[in-house]
């Protein structure tokens, strides 16, 4: 085959050389992308190639042993000239390749697909390629993912080029003195956009991939890419911040700061890392700390995150404790004092004076073990100085460290206690047993319970707790830590349940472990609630109120079935169809049923239900009422016409906001029962037991209650997300939220367009979609507003009041913001 050369070949070669990548060692990031490409497209060979004057060189290779081939013998000669993906489905049917030695002899390539790696100057320097020894076709999704992965490679190459420029400048400036040092710092300070842009692309694209359906190994590859990208971005950010400080270009952006929100956001950012290290992350804020101050929230949060991350980095299976208090106040101004104390490896005495120096760590061996550029503490020190304060450290080798800083600030508005919460009659006078081997955490939890007029009894060991319970001491609820040396929280809960006098006490489990840990997940029926530490004070109060409220309800209701739903399929082996057009709802009920051992058939319309029943038998159908093409009521009527009223599958309706009369409509259509959204696993399991279990129960023809009025708060959403986390796992809830982000804004814009066009059918359709999706994530008020619009459209009223549209837009924006904050905190 004759080599193909671009018209600007010499310029293209210059760009290749500028990357400084030819003949470099293997790099994990490039290998991960090639692995992911091969896995997603199910091919044995994947390559990242760079084309120079005479050869095609492989930067990453999966399935081949050679590292390069001569130009003219490889497919990417054609691929680099394309604007989009280049595919050869069968090389033996393509005249250009029928005599190619790579086709007619080893490795006998029959299929090739390559995406050109095109830089921002429109020069293609190589390809991301997949190959197979069999002819094949790529699906549209596989082609799109290959394009996304190619953009990842280009972003990595662009980042490498920009960093090379920076390193060249650093090398040159290092040889200069005096004023040349300022030139270097000025240059670095202005490189922020150029360096961060490709890194943002890498992280953004990985987020898109993670939000889709990936196999386990594919998800691991993408997670590795994201983790590596985040590490590189952190180092870049440190270098840029340091250069800005050195060149005098960093200025504080002073504005009102909600101090508690700032502190809790910092803790959210590091909590997962702390848990992975096996660390307890605790915090307390003194009563006299003002609610709001004037300051730079981003820089204050940066200091906090840096100090806490350092503590986590050098602490294994220990404790990190953040405390905040004020030292003095004069005419509204005060000194805010913050300390971060850990139980880690500590710092040798002779190194303490060096740790606030640039590019320095206490030990060079620690640098290799723990990573970092040695700039974090010096940046903290300079930022604290800009805020009118100072930072210091106390430490002893092997005994942990305490970093503390004080800044000067001005309080704003109400200077009442930052931690103050509304008194709740639900909690007043309630006796609570708190068990935790951490004296610090005991002190914090006890203080927070006391401020709500509760009566805490705090003990440091399970033994003391059991002794108190055996004495007959009365408690309205208990809070158990999961990680304790004597007995863990699960074992303590088991022994508590065995005591007749405390068998019904509601127990809250607090854990530094991921709540999907099998030890917790398999014993969730022991607990009224589970939560990750550290708990925000507002979340803690809501959790206590929720548990106390549930206990009151349970005391008035007799349950006729066991709580456990796992392995229900072994007890009741039946086939199930789920008819639901909303993707979030589909995934949710599918996950619930799979956790019980079922593998349901998922369909999106009433017509698809009928089609499924023609091809296979079914015992139970969970039927959404409103669906496109054919709704649940019509589908049920046709099923009953086909099978009769007493034969065929049992049908349970699923819909949101039960109105009086809705159940009657479902029963008249031939449905057997009614499940109101949002629901939990136990409600789904009860329907299975009720209608296809061994002892079936007669229909309940009682009138449905009138719909309730919901007042939405962030707590509604948080409670629903907590509920879903306990039923499934955090990653699945994050996936549901990601689906909402993908679908809801598009549907909302379509709804507003339909309102403008006064299209009643479209208004009803999209208001219904948004209503169900919002409700399943706990956005009750937003769902209620969509329901109002849906009801008007059903009556063919298209003149929706402007006030209702404005309220709907405001609540939608607030919900999106809250969900984004929730995802960012994971």
N, C-alpha and C positions, 0 to 999 in steps of 0.2 A: 504493500500500500504506500502511495506517495505521501510524504509528510505534508501537512497543511500548516501554513504560516499566516498569521494575521498581518494586516497592512502596517501596523505599528509594532512589529515584533521587537524591534530594538528597545522601544519604550517599555514594552511589557517585561522584557528581561531585566531592565533597570529596576522595575518595581519588585520583581522576584528577588533580586540581589539586596534591595533595600530592607527586605523583611528579615534578613540574616537567619533564615530557617533551614536552608539547604544543608544536608548532612549533619543536622543536629541530632542529639539523643532523643529517645522516645520520651513522650510526655503524657501523663495520665489523662489530662483533659481531652487531648485529641483521640487517644485510644478509647475513651469512654464514648465519645460521639460516634466513632466507627462501630463500636460494639452495639450501640443503640440502633444505628441504622440497619445493621445486619439482623438484629433481633426483631425489629418492627416489620421489616420487609421479608423476613424469613429466608435469607440467602446465606450461603456458606462463606461468601467473600465480601468484604467491605474495605474500602481504601480512602484515604485522604491523600491526593496526589498533588505534586508541584511540578510544573513543566518548565525546564530551562532550555538552553540552546540545543542540547543533543540527547536529552533523556527525559523520562518521566520518573520522578523520584517519589517514593512513598513515605510520607510523614507518619501515617498510621496505617497498619495493615492487619486485617483479620482474615485468616484462611489462606494466606500465601507466605512463603518463606523468603522469596526474593525481595530485595529492597529497591530495585529500580529496573526499568526496561528501556531499550533505545526508543527514541522518537521515531514515529512512523510505523511502529508495530502495535501501538496502543490506541484504544478507543477514544481517550479523552482529547486527542488531537481534534476530533470533531466537536466534542462536548464543550471545549472552552470557547468555541465560536458561537455557542447558542446563548439566547437570552433566558431560556427556561430549561427545564429538565430534558435531557437527551436520552431516548430509550431505543434499544435494539432488542426486540422481543425474541427473535430467533436469528442468530448470526448466519446459519446455513441457508437461510432464505433471503439474505441480504447480499447482493453481488459485491458490495464493497469489502465484505469480510469472509467470503466463502473460501478464499485461499490463504487467509491470515494464519501464520504458524501457531498463534495462540488458540485458534479455533480448531484447526485440523490435527493438532498435537497437544500434548500436555501444556496447560491445564484444561484444554478442550472447552473453552468458554462458549456457551450457547446463548447467554442473556447478559445484557449490559444496560445499566442506567446510571447516568452521571449528571450532577447539578454543577454548573460552573461556579467557581469561587471568584466572584467579581468584587473588586475593591471599589471605593467610592469614586474613583476616577474612571470607572467603567473598563478597567483592564482586568481580564480573567487570567489568574495566575495558576489555576489548577482546578481540581474537581473533588467533590465528594461522590464516590462511586460505589455501587453494589453490583456483584456479578454472580452468575449461577452456571452450573454445568448442564442445566436443563432449560429449555425455552419456557417463558412465562410472561405474565402481564402484571402490572402494578395496579392496585386499587387507587381510587382518587385520594383516599385518606393517606395511603402510604406515600403518594407523590407529594402531598402537601407537607407531610412530616419531614420528608427528605429536604424540601425547600427550607423549612424552619431550621433543620439541623445544619444546612449549609450556611445559613445566616449566623449561626453560632460559631462556625469555623471562621467565617470572615471577621466576626467581632473579636475572636481570639487573636487572629492575625493582626488586626488593626491595633489592638491593645499592645501586642508585642512591638509593633512598629513605633507606637507612641512612647512606650517605655524605653525603647532603644534611643529615641531622640533625647529623652530626659537623661538617660545615663551618659550620653555623649556630652550633654551640656554640663552634667555634674563633673565629669572627668576634666573637661576643659576649664571649668570654673575653679576646680580644686587647685589648679596650677597657678591661678591668679591670686592676687592678694588685695586687701583693702576694698576698694569700690567694686571690684569684680565679684566679691561675695554677695553684695547687694543685688547685682545683676542676676546671679544664680537664683537667689530667693525670689526675686520678682518674676523671673521666668517660670519657676515652679508654681508660684501662686496663681499665675494666669493659665496654667495647663489644666485646670479643673475640668472644663468642658470637654477638651480633647480626650482626656484619659477616661473620664467617667462615662461618656456616651457609649462606647462599645461595651463596657462592663454592664451598663444598664440594659443594653440589648440582650446580653447573655442571660442575666437574671430574669428579665421579662419573658424571654422565650422559654426558659425552663419552667417558669410559673405556668405558662400556657400549656406546656406538655404535661405538667403534673396535674392540671385540672382535667385532663382527659383520661380515657381508660387505657392503662398500661399494664403489661405483665409485671410480675414481681421483679425480675432481673432488669427490665427496662426502667422501672421506677428507681431501682438502686443506681443505675447509671446516671439518670437525670439528677437524683439527689446528690451524687458525687460532683457532678458538674456545678450544681448550684452552690454546694458547700465550698468548693474550690474558688468559685467566682466571688463569693462573699468574703472569703479570706483575703483574696487579692485586693478587693475593693476596700477592705478595712485598712490594709497596709498603705494603699494609695491615698486614702483619706487622711491617714496619720501624717504622711509625708507632706501632703498639700496644706494641712492645717499648720504643721510646724513651720513650713516655709512662709505662710501668711503671717504668722506671729513674728517670725524672725525679720521679715521685711516691713513690719509695722502696718500691714494691710488688713489685719483682722480687727473689726470693730464690733462691739456688742449691739444687738438689736433689742433695746429696752422697750418692754410693753408689759401690761398686766399678766401675771402668771398665777394660775391656780396651782398652789404648791403641792397639794395632795395629788392632783392629777399628774403633775410632772413626776413625782416620786413613784407613783404606782405604774406609770407608763414605763419608767426605767426598769422597774422590777419585772414587768411583763416581758420586756425584751430579753432578759437574762434568765428567767425562771426555768425554761426548758433545759438550758445548758447546766444550771445548778442541779436539777433533778437527774440528768444523765450522769453527773459526777457523784451522785449519791449524797448530795448536800442538802441540809435544811436551810431554807432562805427565809429569814425572819425580819420584821421591821416594826418600829414603834415611833410614833410622833407625839411629842409632849403636848399637854393640854394648852400651853400658852403660845403655841406656834400660830401665827396669823393665817387666816384662810388664803389671802392673796397678797402677793408682793409685786414690786416693780423689778423686772429683771429680764434676762435673755433665756427663755425657756429651753431653746435648743442646746445652748452651751451648758446650762446647768444640768440638763439631762445627760449630755455627753460626759460630764465629769462623773456623775453618778454611775453611769453604765461602765465607764472605764475602770473605776475603782472596784465595783462589784465583780466585773469580769476578771480582774486581776485576782481578787480573793477566790473566785471559783476555780481559776486556772491552777492555783497552787494549793488547793484544798481537796482532799479526797475523803468522802464519807464523814464530813464534818459539819460545821455550822457557820453560816455567814449572817451577821446581824447588823442591820442598818438602823441607826437611831438619829433622830432630828430633834433639836431643841433650840431655844433662844437663850443668849447669854445676858444681854442687857438691852434696854429700850430707852431712847431719849427723843422726845418730841416726835414720836411716830416712826423714827428710824431705829433699827435694831441690828444686832449681830446674830446671824443664823449659823448655827453650828451643826455639822453633819459628821458622823463617824461611821466607818465600815470596818467591822471587826471579824476576823476569821480564825479558824483553828487549824490552819494549814502548816506548811513547812517552815515558815518564819524566814527572817533575813539575818545573816551574820552581822554582828555589831560593827565590824570594820567596813561593811558594805553600805551601811545606812546612809552615809553622806553622799553616796554616788548615785542612788537610784533616781534622783530627780535631774540627772544629767542626760543630755541628748544621746541617743544611740547606745545607752548603757543598761545592762541588767546586772542583777546581783552576782550572777555566775554564768560564765559562757556556756557551761554544760547545760544549764537550765534553759538557755536560749534554744539550744538544739532540741531539748525535750519538750518545752512548752511553747515555742514559737514566739513570734512578735518581732517588731522592728526596734523595740527599745525606746519608743517615742511617747507611749501612752501617758506615763507619769509626768514627763516634762511638759506635755501639752496641758494636763490637768493643772500643774503648778502655774503655768503662764496664764491660763484662763482664770484661775482663782485670783491671781494678782490683778488681772484686768477688772475683776469684780470687787476690788478693794479689800481682799482678804489674804490669808496665807494657808498653806497646807503643810502637814507634818506627819510623822510616822513613829510608832512605837512597835518594837518587834524583838523577839528572841528566837534564836534558831531552834526549830522543833516545837515551838509553843504558839505559833500563830503570829498574826500582825494586826495592828489597828492603824488605819489611815484616817485622819480627821482634818477637816478644813472649816474655816469660818469666813463668811462673806458679809459685807455690809449691805443692807437692803432697807427699803421703805415699805411699810405695810400699807395696804389699800383697803378702804371701806371697813367692813365689819371685822374686828380683830378678836371675835369670840373664838372659842376653842375649835380648832381645825377638825377634830375628830367627832365633834358633837353630832348626834343623830337624833331624829325624832323619837320621843318616848313611845313605846308601843304597849298598849294594855294586854296584848297577846303574850308578851314576854315578862311583864312585871310579876315578881314573886315566884317565877319558875325556878326550881332547883335543878342545877345542871352539874353532872359529874364530868370533870375534865381529867383525862389521863394522858400524860406525855412525859417521856424521860428527859426532855429538855426543860430545864428550869426557866430559861428565857421565854420559851413558848408558853409555858404555864402562866407566867406572869402576864404576858400579853393577852392571852385568851381570857384570863380571869378579869383583867382590867376592863376589857371591852364588854364582857357580860355584865359587870357591875354598873357600867354607865347606862345600861338599859334596865336597871333595877332588878336584874336577875340575881340569884343566890348561887354563886359558883362554889363547888367543893373540888379543889385541885389537888391531885396526887401525882407522884413521880414514877409510880410503878404499877403494873397490873395486879400485883399481889395486894397492895393497899386498896385498890379499887374493889377487888373481889371480897376482901374482908369487910369493907363498908356495906356492900350489897348483901352479904350473908348476915350481917347484923340487922338487916331489915331497914336500913336507911332509905328514905324515899327520895326518888329523883324523877323529874318530869322528862328529862332526856339526858343522853350521855354523848360526850365527844371523845373519840379514841384516836390516838395517833397510830399510824400504820407501822412505822419502823421503831420498834422498841427491843432492847436486848433480851429481856426476860421472856416475853411473849409478844408476838406482833398483834396488831389491832384485830385481825381476823380471828385468831385464836382466843383473844380476850372476849370478843363478841360471841363466839360459840359457847364459852363457859358462862357468859352472862345469860344466854338464852336457856341454859340448863337449870338455872336457879328459878324456881317457881315464882318467887316474889319479884323478879326482874325480867321475866321472859318476854314481857310486852313492851318494855321500855324502848322508845325510839333511839337509835344510835346513829350518830354522824361519824363517818370515817374521814379523817384528814390524812393526806399522803403526799410525800414527795415523789413517789413513783407515778408513772403514767397509769391512769385509771383503767387502761386496757390490759394491764398486767394480769396474767391468768389467776394469780392468787387472789386478786381483788374481784376480777370479772366473774369468776366461778362462784363467788360467795356473796354476790350483791344482795341476795335476798335476806341477808343478816342485817342490812342497814336501811335506815330510812332515807339516807342520802350519802353520797361520797363527793369529795371535793379535793382539788389540788391546792397545795400550799405554795406561796402565802396567799391567804384570802384577803381581798380588799374588805375594808370595814363595812361598806355598804352591802357587799355580797354576803358577808358573814351574817349581818342582821337579817337580810332577806331569806337566807338559808334557814336560820333559826325559826323565823316566822312561818316559813313554808312547812317545816317539819312539825311544829306545834299545831298548825292548822290542819295538816293531814291526819295527825293523831286524833284530833277532835272529831274529824269526819269518820275515821275508822272505828272509833268507839260507838258510833251510831249505826254502823253497817256490819252485817254478817257476810263474810265471804264464803262462797260455796265451793271454791276451787283452790288448789295450791298455787303459790306465787310462781314457782319455777316453770318456765316454758321451754327450757332446753330439752332436746330429744323428744319433743312432743310427737314428732313424726313416727317414732318407734311405738308410742302408745296408740296413736290414731293415724295409721298410714293411709292418706287420701291424696287425691290429685286436686290441684287448686289452680284456678285462672284468676288473674287480677286484671280488671279493665279500668284503665286510668290514663288520661291523656296528658297529665302534668308530669314532666320528667322527675321533678323533686319527689312528688308523691310516689311515682313508680319505684324509684330507687329506695325510698324509705320503707315501703311495705315489703318490697322484695328482700331487703336486708333483714327485716323482722322475721319473715317467714323462713329465710335461710338459717337464721339463728335457731329456729325450732327444728331444723332438719328437712324442711320442704324445699323443693325446687319448682317454684310456680311458673306458669306460662304468663307472660306479660303482654297485653295488647292495649291499643290506644283508642279503639272505637267499639261501639256496639256491633257493627258489622263483623269486626275481627273476632268477637266472642262467638258469634254464630258460625263463622268459618272454622274456628278452633274446635267447636263441639262436633262438627261434621267429620273431623279427622281423628278425634280421640275422645274417650270418655272423661268425665269430670265430676267430682263429688261436690265441689263448693266454688262459687264465683263471688269474689269481692267486686262489686259493680259500682263504678262512679256514676252518679246520676246525670251530670251534664258532660257530654262528649260530642265532638264533631261527627258529621255524617249520620250517626244514629245514637240517640242518647240512651241512658241506662234503662229508663222506663219502657221505651219501645222495644229495646233488645230483650228485656225480661218478658214482655207480652208475647213476643215471637217464640221465645224458648218455651213458655207455658203452652202455647198453641201446638208446638211440635211434640212436647213430651207429656203434656197434661199437668194438672196442678199438683198431683201427689207423687209424680215421678220426675226423673231428671235431676239436675244439680240443685242444691240449695243455693239461694242467692241472698247476699247481704249487701245492702246499699251502703255507699260511702259518699258523704257530702258534708259541706261546711255549714255551720250555724243552723241548728235544727229549729224550724218554725213549727208551731202548732199546726197540725194538718199535713205536714210533710211526710210523716211516717205513714199516715193513712193512704196517701197517694202511692207510696212505695208498696204497701201491702195490697192495695187494690190492683196494682200492675202485676202482682204475683210474686213480689219479693218476700223473703221470710223474716228479715230483720233489718236493722238500721244501725250504722256505725258513724258517729259524728266526728268530723275532723276538728282539731288534730287528735290523733289517737296514739296509744302506746302499745307495746307488744302484748301486755297482759290482756288488753281489750280484744286484740285480734285473736289471741289464744282462746279467750272465753267463747268467742263466736265459733271457733273450730270445735271446742268441746261441746258447745250447746247444740250445734246442728248436725255434725257428722261424727260426734263421739259415741261411745257405747250407750250412754243414757241420754237420749235427746229430750229437749225441753219444749213444751208447747209454746207457740208464739205469744208474745206479750202485746196485746192490743190496746194497752193504755195510751192515753193521749200524750204526745210529746209536750214537754214544758215550753213556755214561751221563751224566745231567745233572750239571752242575758245581754246587758250592756257592758261592754269592755272599755275600761280606761287604760290605754296603753302606756306603759313606761318601759324604760330600758330593762327593768327587772323582768318584765314579761318575756322579752326576747332572751335574756340571759337564763331565766328559769327553763324555758323551752330548750335552749341549746344544752344546758346542763343535763336536762332530762334525756335528750338524744345521746349525749356523750356517755351517760351511764348505761343506756340501752345498747349502744353500738361501740364506737370508739371515736376519738377526737379527729382522726384523719378522715373518717367518713362524714362527720358533721361539716368539716372544712370543705369537703367535696360538694355537699348539698348547698352550702353558701356560695361556692364558686359557680354552681349551676344557676343560682338565683341572680348572681352578678351578670352572667351571660344572657339570661333570658329576660329578666324583669325590665331593664332599661329599654330594650327593644320593644317589648310588649306595651310598656307605659307610653312610649312615643307613638306607637300605633293607636293606642286608645285615645290619646289626645288628638291625633289626626282624625280619627273617627268621630270624636266629639265635634271637631270643627266642621266636618262634612255632614254631621247629623245623620250618620249611618247607624241606625238602631241595632241591627244584627251584629255588626262588628263591635259596637260599644258593649253589647251584652257578652259577646264571646271573649273579648280581651279583659274586660272587668272581671269576669269569672275566673279566667286563668290567673290573673294577678291576685285575686282574693284568696284562692287556694294556696298559691305559692307563699304568700305573705303569712297566712295563718299557720302553715306548717313550720315556720321558723319563729313563731311566737309574736309576730308583729300584729297584735290583735286590733289595735285601733286602725292601722292602715288597711287591714283586711275588711273591717267594718265599713270604711269609706268606699272601698271598691264595691262592696255589696250594695250600698245605697245607689251607686251609679248603675250597677247591674239590674237592680229592681226597677229603676226608672226606665231603663232601656227595654226591659221585658214588657213594660206597659206601653212601649212605643213613645215614651217621653224622651226627647233628645235635647230639650232645652235645659241642660243641667246648670244649676246656679253657679255663678262665678265663685261665690264664697266656698262652695263645696270643692270645686276644682282647685282653688288656691290652697285649701286645707289639705287636700289629697297630695298636691305637689310638695308642700312643706313636710308632711309626714313621710312621704316617700324618700325625700332627701335625707331626713333625719335617720330613717331606718337604714339606708345604704351606708351612711357614715358610721352608725353604730356597728353594723356587720363588718365593715372594713377594719374598724378598731379591734373588733373581736378576732378577726383572722390575723391581724398584725401581732396580737398578743400571744398567738400560739407558738 
